[in-house]
């Protein structure tokens, strides 16, 4: 299972995206030693069918112009 699939299936956090009908999924520590502490962030737009992945990036922190928190693993 690749990192994008794992992020979508088992996210640590999910936020509303800054665009309508978009969600951003975050999962931490999936990238190995070189990127230890990074998140895999996957933005998915649901306004089209089927839904589509808009972008994937690797931030160290969750910070952006995001909407409300939808899911958080504790």
Secondary structure as UniProt FT lines:
FT   HELIX           3..9
FT   STRAND          13..16
FT   TURN            20..21
FT   STRAND          22..28
FT   HELIX           33..35
FT   TURN            36..37
FT   STRAND          39..45
FT   STRAND          52..57
FT   STRAND          69..72
//
